[in-house]
Amino acid sequence: MNIQLPALHLASGLDSAGPGRIAATVKTQGTPPTPARRRVRLHAGRGGRPLRETFSDPVTGVYEFRHVRLGVAYTVVGLDHTGLYNATIAAPVYAQPMEPGT
């Protein structure tokens, strides 16, 4: 599935630009887990500098960061703006090559 979600670019310059993408799904805890809209932030693995921010899709829970560098260890932080759940962190996360033409 190829969904382009709007992302707020926090980092300036070309330090976070590249041919990769990071995508996953946000789901709430429970039985069964339910896709959810949550704030998701991408941080540089070294130093933890915030690079980008987006919201996951409210229906599918999918989020995506496009045009990120390959071969870099990133940290992805999911924040629950509703206050019901704790934040979740995934690290290290590595970008996958984007499909040609995307």
Biopython code that builds the backbone (N, CA, C, O; Angstrom):
import numpy as np
from Bio.PDB.StructureBuilder import StructureBuilder

atoms = [
    (1, "MET", "N", (0.849, -1.158, 0.000)),
    (1, "MET", "CA", (0.000, 0.000, 0.000)),
    (1, "MET", "C", (0.897, 1.223, 0.000)),
    (1, "MET", "O", (1.852, 1.296, 0.773)),
    (2, "ASN", "N", (0.597, 2.182, -0.860)),
    (2, "ASN", "CA", (1.429, 3.362, -1.018)),
    (2, "ASN", "C", (0.622, 4.598, -0.688)),
    (2, "ASN", "O", (-0.039, 5.155, -1.564)),
    (3, "ILE", "N", (0.663, 5.040, 0.562)),
    (3, "ILE", "CA", (-0.091, 6.210, 1.009)),
    (3, "ILE", "C", (0.887, 7.322, 1.328)),
    (3, "ILE", "O", (1.835, 7.119, 2.085)),
    (4, "GLN", "N", (0.664, 8.495, 0.757)),
    (4, "GLN", "CA", (1.498, 9.653, 1.090)),
    (4, "GLN", "C", (0.764, 10.484, 2.128)),
    (4, "GLN", "O", (-0.274, 11.079, 1.841)),
    (5, "LEU", "N", (1.306, 10.522, 3.325)),
    (5, "LEU", "CA", (0.724, 11.306, 4.396)),
    (5, "LEU", "C", (1.515, 12.596, 4.544)),
    (5, "LEU", "O", (2.732, 12.596, 4.359)),
    (6, "PRO", "N", (0.848, 13.691, 4.873)),
    (6, "PRO", "CA", (1.588, 14.941, 5.039)),
    (6, "PRO", "C", (2.544, 14.843, 6.220)),
    (6, "PRO", "O", (2.213, 14.281, 7.263)),
    (7, "ALA", "N", (3.723, 15.396, 6.037)),
    (7, "ALA", "CA", (4.714, 15.361, 7.105)),
    (7, "ALA", "C", (5.251, 16.765, 7.337)),
    (7, "ALA", "O", (5.504, 17.510, 6.389)),
    (8, "LEU", "N", (5.418, 17.110, 8.579)),
    (8, "LEU", "CA", (6.023, 18.381, 8.954)),
    (8, "LEU", "C", (7.527, 18.175, 8.972)),
    (8, "LEU", "O", (8.028, 17.335, 9.720)),
    (9, "HIS", "N", (8.246, 18.921, 8.170)),
    (9, "HIS", "CA", (9.701, 18.773, 8.118)),
    (9, "HIS", "C", (10.320, 19.630, 9.209)),
    (9, "HIS", "O", (10.222, 20.856, 9.180)),
    (10, "LEU", "N", (10.950, 18.983, 10.158)),
    (10, "LEU", "CA", (11.554, 19.684, 11.286)),
    (10, "LEU", "C", (13.019, 20.008, 11.030)),
    (10, "LEU", "O", (13.532, 21.021, 11.507)),
    (11, "ALA", "N", (13.688, 19.143, 10.274)),
    (11, "ALA", "CA", (15.104, 19.367, 10.007)),
    (11, "ALA", "C", (15.248, 20.143, 8.710)),
    (11, "ALA", "O", (14.483, 19.939, 7.767)),
    (12, "SER", "N", (16.217, 21.020, 8.666)),
    (12, "SER", "CA", (16.446, 21.769, 7.448)),
    (12, "SER", "C", (17.660, 21.202, 6.731)),
    (12, "SER", "O", (18.469, 20.493, 7.329)),
    (13, "GLY", "N", (17.781, 21.514, 5.463)),
    (13, "GLY", "CA", (18.928, 21.063, 4.697)),
    (13, "GLY", "C", (18.725, 19.660, 4.174)),
    (13, "GLY", "O", (17.628, 19.104, 4.234)),
    (14, "LEU", "N", (19.812, 19.097, 3.657)),
    (14, "LEU", "CA", (19.738, 17.785, 3.026)),
    (14, "LEU", "C", (20.169, 16.664, 3.962)),
    (14, "LEU", "O", (20.338, 15.527, 3.520)),
    (15, "ASP", "N", (20.350, 16.958, 5.244)),
    (15, "ASP", "CA", (20.855, 15.943, 6.157)),
    (15, "ASP", "C", (19.904, 14.775, 6.351)),
    (15, "ASP", "O", (20.332, 13.704, 6.782)),
    (16, "SER", "N", (18.622, 14.952, 6.044)),
    (16, "SER", "CA", (17.686, 13.847, 6.213)),
    (16, "SER", "C", (17.060, 13.424, 4.882)),
    (16, "SER", "O", (16.146, 12.600, 4.877)),
    (17, "ALA", "N", (17.529, 13.966, 3.756)),
    (17, "ALA", "CA", (16.949, 13.635, 2.457)),
    (17, "ALA", "C", (17.652, 12.431, 1.849)),
    (17, "ALA", "O", (18.865, 12.271, 1.979)),
    (18, "GLY", "N", (16.867, 11.579, 1.177)),
    (18, "GLY", "CA", (17.445, 10.409, 0.540)),
    (18, "GLY", "C", (16.397, 9.597, -0.185)),
    (18, "GLY", "O", (15.242, 10.014, -0.273)),
    (19, "PRO", "N", (16.782, 8.432, -0.710)),
    (19, "PRO", "CA", (15.890, 7.611, -1.518)),
    (19, "PRO", "C", (15.126, 6.553, -0.722)),
    (19, "PRO", "O", (14.613, 5.597, -1.304)),
    (20, "GLY", "N", (15.045, 6.711, 0.600)),
    (20, "GLY", "CA", (14.412, 5.678, 1.421)),
    (20, "GLY", "C", (13.070, 6.096, 1.991)),
    (20, "GLY", "O", (12.671, 7.259, 1.928)),
    (21, "ARG", "N", (12.384, 5.100, 2.553)),
    (21, "ARG", "CA", (11.117, 5.365, 3.222)),
    (21, "ARG", "C", (11.013, 4.481, 4.455)),
    (21, "ARG", "O", (11.526, 3.362, 4.491)),
    (22, "ILE", "N", (10.336, 5.014, 5.461)),
    (22, "ILE", "CA", (10.022, 4.264, 6.674)),
    (22, "ILE", "C", (8.515, 4.295, 6.811)),
    (22, "ILE", "O", (7.909, 5.367, 6.803)),
    (23, "ALA", "N", (7.905, 3.129, 6.936)),
    (23, "ALA", "CA", (6.450, 3.050, 7.052)),
    (23, "ALA", "C", (6.090, 1.902, 7.982)),
    (23, "ALA", "O", (6.777, 0.881, 8.023)),
    (24, "ALA", "N", (5.017, 2.078, 8.721)),
    (24, "ALA", "CA", (4.508, 1.039, 9.613)),
    (24, "ALA", "C", (3.074, 1.400, 9.983)),
    (24, "ALA", "O", (2.502, 2.342, 9.435)),
    (25, "THR", "N", (2.505, 0.652, 10.907)),
    (25, "THR", "CA", (1.123, 0.852, 11.317)),
    (25, "THR", "C", (1.056, 1.078, 12.818)),
    (25, "THR", "O", (1.733, 0.397, 13.587)),
    (26, "VAL", "N", (0.240, 2.034, 13.229)),
    (26, "VAL", "CA", (-0.007, 2.306, 14.648)),
    (26, "VAL", "C", (-1.309, 1.608, 15.034)),
    (26, "VAL", "O", (-2.334, 1.769, 14.371)),
    (27, "LYS", "N", (-1.253, 0.832, 16.111)),
    (27, "LYS", "CA", (-2.451, 0.146, 16.617)),
    (27, "LYS", "C", (-2.513, 0.308, 18.128)),
    (27, "LYS", "O", (-1.485, 0.340, 18.804)),
    (28, "THR", "N", (-3.735, 0.408, 18.650)),
    (28, "THR", "CA", (-3.909, 0.478, 20.092)),
    (28, "THR", "C", (-3.758, -0.906, 20.688)),
    (28, "THR", "O", (-3.922, -1.909, 19.993)),
    (29, "GLN", "N", (-3.447, -0.963, 21.968)),
    (29, "GLN", "CA", (-3.384, -2.238, 22.671)),
    (29, "GLN", "C", (-4.806, -2.721, 22.891)),
    (29, "GLN", "O", (-5.711, -1.913, 23.102)),
    (30, "GLY", "N", (-5.004, -3.986, 22.844)),
    (30, "GLY", "CA", (-6.328, -4.533, 23.069)),
    (30, "GLY", "C", (-6.529, -5.772, 22.229)),
    (30, "GLY", "O", (-5.648, -6.179, 21.472)),
    (31, "THR", "N", (-7.682, -6.358, 22.367)),
    (31, "THR", "CA", (-8.013, -7.561, 21.613)),
    (31, "THR", "C", (-9.274, -7.309, 20.830)),
    (31, "THR", "O", (-10.346, -7.225, 21.429)),
    (32, "PRO", "N", (-9.204, -7.184, 19.530)),
    (32, "PRO", "CA", (-7.969, -7.145, 18.736)),
    (32, "PRO", "C", (-7.358, -5.746, 18.749)),
    (32, "PRO", "O", (-8.037, -4.772, 19.073)),
    (33, "PRO", "N", (-6.060, -5.646, 18.391)),
    (33, "PRO", "CA", (-5.453, -4.320, 18.261)),
    (33, "PRO", "C", (-6.190, -3.528, 17.167)),
    (33, "PRO", "O", (-6.548, -4.086, 16.130)),
    (34, "THR", "N", (-6.410, -2.241, 17.401)),
    (34, "THR", "CA", (-7.182, -1.410, 16.487)),
    (34, "THR", "C", (-6.299, -0.318, 15.885)),
    (34, "THR", "O", (-5.602, 0.379, 16.623)),
    (35, "PRO", "N", (-6.314, -0.152, 14.539)),
    (35, "PRO", "CA", (-5.559, 0.958, 13.946)),
    (35, "PRO", "C", (-6.009, 2.287, 14.547)),
    (35, "PRO", "O", (-7.181, 2.463, 14.878)),
    (36, "ALA", "N", (-5.060, 3.223, 14.683)),
    (36, "ALA", "CA", (-5.379, 4.491, 15.346)),
    (36, "ALA", "C", (-4.601, 5.641, 14.734)),
    (36, "ALA", "O", (-3.531, 5.458, 14.154)),
    (37, "ARG", "N", (-5.169, 6.836, 14.878)),
    (37, "ARG", "CA", (-4.487, 8.072, 14.473)),
    (37, "ARG", "C", (-3.651, 8.545, 15.658)),
    (37, "ARG", "O", (-4.179, 8.834, 16.732)),
    (38, "ARG", "N", (-2.338, 8.620, 15.443)),
    (38, "ARG", "CA", (-1.419, 9.064, 16.481)),
    (38, "ARG", "C", (-0.312, 9.906, 15.860)),
    (38, "ARG", "O", (0.009, 9.761, 14.680)),
    (39, "ARG", "N", (0.261, 10.778, 16.661)),
    (39, "ARG", "CA", (1.410, 11.577, 16.227)),
    (39, "ARG", "C", (2.628, 10.658, 16.208)),
    (39, "ARG", "O", (2.867, 9.911, 17.157)),
    (40, "VAL", "N", (3.398, 10.719, 15.118)),
    (40, "VAL", "CA", (4.586, 9.884, 14.973)),
    (40, "VAL", "C", (5.756, 10.793, 14.602)),
    (40, "VAL", "O", (5.662, 11.606, 13.682)),
    (41, "ARG", "N", (6.851, 10.642, 15.331)),
    (41, "ARG", "CA", (8.040, 11.465, 15.091)),
    (41, "ARG", "C", (9.217, 10.588, 14.691)),
    (41, "ARG", "O", (9.406, 9.484, 15.203)),
    (42, "LEU", "N", (9.994, 11.112, 13.767)),
    (42, "LEU", "CA", (11.210, 10.448, 13.312)),
    (42, "LEU", "C", (12.401, 11.224, 13.858)),
    (42, "LEU", "O", (12.515, 12.434, 13.659)),
    (43, "HIS", "N", (13.287, 10.509, 14.552)),
    (43, "HIS", "CA", (14.470, 11.133, 15.148)),
    (43, "HIS", "C", (15.725, 10.500, 14.569)),
    (43, "HIS", "O", (15.734, 9.325, 14.205)),
    (44, "ALA", "N", (16.778, 11.295, 14.492)),
    (44, "ALA", "CA", (18.080, 10.767, 14.116)),
    (44, "ALA", "C", (18.522, 9.798, 15.202)),
    (44, "ALA", "O", (18.416, 10.097, 16.391)),
    (45, "GLY", "N", (19.012, 8.652, 14.795)),
    (45, "GLY", "CA", (19.425, 7.647, 15.773)),
    (45, "GLY", "C", (20.565, 8.128, 16.642)),
    (45, "GLY", "O", (20.595, 7.856, 17.842)),
    (46, "ARG", "N", (21.494, 8.835, 16.050)),
    (46, "ARG", "CA", (22.624, 9.393, 16.799)),
    (46, "ARG", "C", (22.254, 10.775, 17.271)),
    (46, "ARG", "O", (22.039, 11.671, 16.456)),
    (47, "GLY", "N", (22.177, 10.962, 18.548)),
    (47, "GLY", "CA", (21.870, 12.272, 19.094)),
    (47, "GLY", "C", (20.391, 12.528, 19.306)),
    (47, "GLY", "O", (20.031, 13.397, 20.100)),
    (48, "GLY", "N", (19.527, 11.805, 18.625)),
    (48, "GLY", "CA", (18.095, 11.918, 18.849)),
    (48, "GLY", "C", (17.438, 13.175, 18.317)),
    (48, "GLY", "O", (16.326, 13.508, 18.727)),
    (49, "ARG", "N", (18.106, 13.884, 17.405)),
    (49, "ARG", "CA", (17.542, 15.127, 16.884)),
    (49, "ARG", "C", (16.243, 14.846, 16.126)),
    (49, "ARG", "O", (16.222, 13.950, 15.283)),
    (50, "PRO", "N", (15.153, 15.586, 16.399)),
    (50, "PRO", "CA", (13.908, 15.382, 15.661)),
    (50, "PRO", "C", (14.078, 15.795, 14.199)),
    (50, "PRO", "O", (14.590, 16.874, 13.902)),
    (51, "LEU", "N", (13.637, 14.917, 13.292)),
    (51, "LEU", "CA", (13.773, 15.178, 11.867)),
    (51, "LEU", "C", (12.433, 15.484, 11.201)),
    (51, "LEU", "O", (12.316, 16.440, 10.434)),
    (52, "ARG", "N", (11.423, 14.664, 11.502)),
    (52, "ARG", "CA", (10.122, 14.835, 10.856)),
    (52, "ARG", "C", (9.014, 14.391, 11.799)),
    (52, "ARG", "O", (9.245, 13.696, 12.789)),
    (53, "GLU", "N", (7.802, 14.819, 11.457)),
    (53, "GLU", "CA", (6.626, 14.468, 12.253)),
    (53, "GLU", "C", (5.430, 14.316, 11.325)),
    (53, "GLU", "O", (5.293, 15.053, 10.348)),
    (54, "THR", "N", (4.567, 13.359, 11.634)),
    (54, "THR", "CA", (3.339, 13.154, 10.876)),
    (54, "THR", "C", (2.303, 12.530, 11.796)),
    (54, "THR", "O", (2.592, 12.233, 12.955)),
    (55, "PHE", "N", (1.101, 12.331, 11.280)),
    (55, "PHE", "CA", (0.061, 11.583, 11.987)),
    (55, "PHE", "C", (-0.237, 10.328, 11.195)),
    (55, "PHE", "O", (-0.230, 10.351, 9.964)),
    (56, "SER", "N", (-0.498, 9.241, 11.885)),
    (56, "SER", "CA", (-0.911, 8.023, 11.203)),
    (56, "SER", "C", (-2.343, 8.191, 10.699)),
    (56, "SER", "O", (-3.118, 8.983, 11.235)),
    (57, "ASP", "N", (-2.673, 7.430, 9.662)),
    (57, "ASP", "CA", (-4.011, 7.478, 9.072)),
    (57, "ASP", "C", (-5.039, 6.987, 10.094)),
    (57, "ASP", "O", (-4.818, 5.949, 10.718)),
    (58, "PRO", "N", (-6.156, 7.699, 10.287)),
    (58, "PRO", "CA", (-7.127, 7.319, 11.323)),
    (58, "PRO", "C", (-7.841, 5.993, 11.037)),
    (58, "PRO", "O", (-8.313, 5.343, 11.970)),
    (59, "VAL", "N", (-7.928, 5.584, 9.780)),
    (59, "VAL", "CA", (-8.636, 4.345, 9.436)),
    (59, "VAL", "C", (-7.699, 3.147, 9.418)),
    (59, "VAL", "O", (-8.026, 2.085, 9.947)),
    (60, "THR", "N", (-6.516, 3.324, 8.798)),
    (60, "THR", "CA", (-5.588, 2.202, 8.638)),
    (60, "THR", "C", (-4.482, 2.172, 9.679)),
    (60, "THR", "O", (-3.891, 1.119, 9.917)),
    (61, "GLY", "N", (-4.187, 3.317, 10.310)),
    (61, "GLY", "CA", (-3.084, 3.412, 11.250)),
    (61, "GLY", "C", (-1.725, 3.551, 10.585)),
    (61, "GLY", "O", (-0.706, 3.600, 11.274)),
    (62, "VAL", "N", (-1.688, 3.615, 9.246)),
    (62, "VAL", "CA", (-0.429, 3.666, 8.506)),
    (62, "VAL", "C", (0.203, 5.061, 8.616)),
    (62, "VAL", "O", (-0.479, 6.081, 8.510)),
    (63, "TYR", "N", (1.517, 5.074, 8.832)),
    (63, "TYR", "CA", (2.282, 6.310, 8.736)),
    (63, "TYR", "C", (3.460, 6.059, 7.815)),
    (63, "TYR", "O", (3.865, 4.916, 7.600)),
    (64, "GLU", "N", (4.004, 7.138, 7.274)),
    (64, "GLU", "CA", (5.103, 6.984, 6.330)),
    (64, "GLU", "C", (5.983, 8.232, 6.349)),
    (64, "GLU", "O", (5.492, 9.361, 6.378)),
    (65, "PHE", "N", (7.287, 8.000, 6.330)),
    (65, "PHE", "CA", (8.269, 9.064, 6.138)),
    (65, "PHE", "C", (8.997, 8.741, 4.840)),
    (65, "PHE", "O", (9.667, 7.713, 4.744)),
    (66, "ARG", "N", (8.872, 9.607, 3.846)),
    (66, "ARG", "CA", (9.472, 9.390, 2.534)),
    (66, "ARG", "C", (10.715, 10.260, 2.372)),
    (66, "ARG", "O", (10.885, 11.276, 3.046)),
    (67, "HIS", "N", (11.569, 9.829, 1.461)),
    (67, "HIS", "CA", (12.778, 10.579, 1.104)),
    (67, "HIS", "C", (13.709, 10.760, 2.297)),
    (67, "HIS", "O", (14.170, 11.864, 2.585)),
    (68, "VAL", "N", (13.976, 9.646, 2.987)),
    (68, "VAL", "CA", (14.957, 9.648, 4.073)),
    (68, "VAL", "C", (16.184, 8.859, 3.619)),
    (68, "VAL", "O", (16.111, 8.059, 2.686)),
    (69, "ARG", "N", (17.291, 9.091, 4.278)),
    (69, "ARG", "CA", (18.550, 8.437, 3.905)),
    (69, "ARG", "C", (18.529, 6.953, 4.236)),
    (69, "ARG", "O", (17.959, 6.531, 5.242)),
    (70, "LEU", "N", (19.154, 6.182, 3.381)),
    (70, "LEU", "CA", (19.343, 4.753, 3.625)),
    (70, "LEU", "C", (20.586, 4.548, 4.482)),
    (70, "LEU", "O", (21.482, 5.392, 4.488)),
    (71, "GLY", "N", (20.646, 3.435, 5.204)),
    (71, "GLY", "CA", (21.830, 3.102, 5.980)),
    (71, "GLY", "C", (21.988, 3.879, 7.270)),
    (71, "GLY", "O", (23.044, 3.823, 7.900)),
    (72, "VAL", "N", (20.949, 4.607, 7.677)),
    (72, "VAL", "CA", (20.990, 5.396, 8.905)),
    (72, "VAL", "C", (20.059, 4.752, 9.931)),
    (72, "VAL", "O", (18.944, 4.354, 9.594)),
    (73, "ALA", "N", (20.505, 4.651, 11.161)),
    (73, "ALA", "CA", (19.646, 4.132, 12.229)),
    (73, "ALA", "C", (18.779, 5.270, 12.744)),
    (73, "ALA", "O", (19.294, 6.262, 13.261)),
    (74, "TYR", "N", (17.462, 5.130, 12.606)),
    (74, "TYR", "CA", (16.508, 6.137, 13.072)),
    (74, "TYR", "C", (15.787, 5.619, 14.315)),
    (74, "TYR", "O", (15.796, 4.421, 14.599)),
    (75, "THR", "N", (15.170, 6.534, 15.043)),
    (75, "THR", "CA", (14.282, 6.211, 16.147)),
    (75, "THR", "C", (12.907, 6.760, 15.798)),
    (75, "THR", "O", (12.776, 7.924, 15.419)),
    (76, "VAL", "N", (11.884, 5.924, 15.926)),
    (76, "VAL", "CA", (10.509, 6.343, 15.659)),
    (76, "VAL", "C", (9.762, 6.360, 16.989)),
    (76, "VAL", "O", (9.780, 5.380, 17.735)),
    (77, "VAL", "N", (9.104, 7.484, 17.277)),
    (77, "VAL", "CA", (8.366, 7.649, 18.527)),
    (77, "VAL", "C", (6.894, 7.873, 18.194)),
    (77, "VAL", "O", (6.547, 8.787, 17.445)),
    (78, "GLY", "N", (6.038, 7.029, 18.758)),
    (78, "GLY", "CA", (4.594, 7.194, 18.609)),
    (78, "GLY", "C", (4.029, 7.817, 19.871)),
    (78, "GLY", "O", (4.216, 7.298, 20.971)),
    (79, "LEU", "N", (3.336, 8.934, 19.704)),
    (79, "LEU", "CA", (2.786, 9.666, 20.848)),
    (79, "LEU", "C", (1.267, 9.638, 20.807)),
    (79, "LEU", "O", (0.664, 9.901, 19.767)),
    (80, "ASP", "N", (0.658, 9.322, 21.926)),
    (80, "ASP", "CA", (-0.803, 9.302, 22.016)),
    (80, "ASP", "C", (-1.294, 10.656, 22.502)),
    (80, "ASP", "O", (-1.251, 10.951, 23.696)),
    (81, "HIS", "N", (-1.761, 11.476, 21.568)),
    (81, "HIS", "CA", (-2.222, 12.819, 21.919)),
    (81, "HIS", "C", (-3.526, 12.795, 22.718)),
    (81, "HIS", "O", (-3.945, 13.827, 23.243)),
    (82, "THR", "N", (-4.177, 11.617, 22.817)),
    (82, "THR", "CA", (-5.407, 11.520, 23.619)),
    (82, "THR", "C", (-5.099, 11.303, 25.096)),
    (82, "THR", "O", (-5.965, 11.511, 25.946)),
    (83, "GLY", "N", (-3.863, 10.885, 25.410)),
    (83, "GLY", "CA", (-3.470, 10.684, 26.797)),
    (83, "GLY", "C", (-3.856, 9.343, 27.393)),
    (83, "GLY", "O", (-3.679, 9.135, 28.593)),
    (84, "LEU", "N", (-4.382, 8.422, 26.583)),
    (84, "LEU", "CA", (-4.793, 7.115, 27.103)),
    (84, "LEU", "C", (-3.648, 6.113, 27.190)),
    (84, "LEU", "O", (-3.663, 5.227, 28.045)),
    (85, "TYR", "N", (-2.660, 6.246, 26.318)),
    (85, "TYR", "CA", (-1.573, 5.271, 26.252)),
    (85, "TYR", "C", (-0.231, 5.966, 26.397)),
    (85, "TYR", "O", (-0.098, 7.151, 26.089)),
    (86, "ASN", "N", (0.760, 5.225, 26.867)),
    (86, "ASN", "CA", (2.130, 5.724, 26.920)),
    (86, "ASN", "C", (2.701, 5.802, 25.509)),
    (86, "ASN", "O", (2.193, 5.166, 24.586)),
    (87, "ALA", "N", (3.750, 6.579, 25.355)),
    (87, "ALA", "CA", (4.455, 6.643, 24.076)),
    (87, "ALA", "C", (5.114, 5.298, 23.797)),
    (87, "ALA", "O", (5.426, 4.542, 24.717)),
    (88, "THR", "N", (5.321, 5.011, 22.511)),
    (88, "THR", "CA", (6.053, 3.813, 22.114)),
    (88, "THR", "C", (7.261, 4.241, 21.288)),
    (88, "THR", "O", (7.217, 5.231, 20.558)),
    (89, "ILE", "N", (8.334, 3.477, 21.418)),
    (89, "ILE", "CA", (9.574, 3.807, 20.720)),
    (89, "ILE", "C", (10.069, 2.569, 19.996)),
    (89, "ILE", "O", (10.094, 1.472, 20.553)),
    (90, "ALA", "N", (10.464, 2.765, 18.733)),
    (90, "ALA", "CA", (11.082, 1.697, 17.960)),
    (90, "ALA", "C", (12.466, 2.176, 17.535)),
    (90, "ALA", "O", (12.611, 3.241, 16.935)),
    (91, "ALA", "N", (13.487, 1.370, 17.855)),
    (91, "ALA", "CA", (14.855, 1.726, 17.482)),
    (91, "ALA", "C", (15.727, 0.481, 17.530)),
    (91, "ALA", "O", (15.499, -0.368, 18.392)),
    (92, "PRO", "N", (16.672, 0.330, 16.689)),
    (92, "PRO", "CA", (16.904, 1.161, 15.516)),
    (92, "PRO", "C", (15.941, 0.768, 14.392)),
    (92, "PRO", "O", (15.558, -0.394, 14.258)),
    (93, "VAL", "N", (15.562, 1.761, 13.592)),
    (93, "VAL", "CA", (14.706, 1.558, 12.432)),
    (93, "VAL", "C", (15.480, 2.025, 11.213)),
    (93, "VAL", "O", (16.041, 3.121, 11.212)),
    (94, "TYR", "N", (15.512, 1.194, 10.170)),
    (94, "TYR", "CA", (16.252, 1.527, 8.951)),
    (94, "TYR", "C", (15.285, 1.704, 7.790)),
    (94, "TYR", "O", (14.345, 0.926, 7.628)),
    (95, "ALA", "N", (15.524, 2.736, 6.981)),
    (95, "ALA", "CA", (14.696, 2.997, 5.812)),
    (95, "ALA", "C", (14.893, 1.905, 4.765)),
    (95, "ALA", "O", (15.971, 1.324, 4.645)),
    (96, "GLN", "N", (13.834, 1.640, 4.016)),
    (96, "GLN", "CA", (13.869, 0.735, 2.882)),
    (96, "GLN", "C", (13.873, 1.576, 1.609)),
    (96, "GLN", "O", (13.348, 2.689, 1.612)),
    (97, "PRO", "N", (14.456, 1.064, 0.517)),
    (97, "PRO", "CA", (14.448, 1.840, -0.723)),
    (97, "PRO", "C", (13.015, 2.087, -1.203)),
    (97, "PRO", "O", (12.166, 1.199, -1.131)),
    (98, "MET", "N", (12.760, 3.300, -1.689)),
    (98, "MET", "CA", (11.452, 3.606, -2.251)),
    (98, "MET", "C", (11.349, 2.934, -3.620)),
    (98, "MET", "O", (12.352, 2.729, -4.304)),
    (99, "GLU", "N", (10.129, 2.600, -4.002)),
    (99, "GLU", "CA", (9.915, 2.021, -5.317)),
    (99, "GLU", "C", (10.188, 3.078, -6.376)),
    (99, "GLU", "O", (9.893, 4.253, -6.159)),
    (100, "PRO", "N", (10.747, 2.686, -7.519)),
    (100, "PRO", "CA", (11.009, 3.665, -8.585)),
    (100, "PRO", "C", (9.726, 4.381, -9.006)),
    (100, "PRO", "O", (8.667, 3.765, -9.127)),
    (101, "GLY", "N", (9.840, 5.678, -9.224)),
    (101, "GLY", "CA", (8.709, 6.470, -9.678)),
    (101, "GLY", "C", (7.819, 6.990, -8.565)),
    (101, "GLY", "O", (6.799, 7.620, -8.846)),
    (102, "THR", "N", (8.178, 6.741, -7.288)),
    (102, "THR", "CA", (7.348, 7.231, -6.187)),
    (102, "THR", "C", (7.974, 8.417, -5.526)),
    (102, "THR", "O", (7.412, 8.962, -4.576)),
]
sb = StructureBuilder()
sb.init_structure("model")
sb.init_model(0)
sb.init_chain("A")
sb.init_seg("    ")
for serial, (resi, resn, name, xyz) in enumerate(atoms, 1):
    if name == "N":
        sb.init_residue(resn, " ", resi, " ")
    sb.init_atom(name, np.array(xyz, "f"), 0.0, 1.0, " ", f" {name:<3s}", serial, name[0])
structure = sb.get_structure()
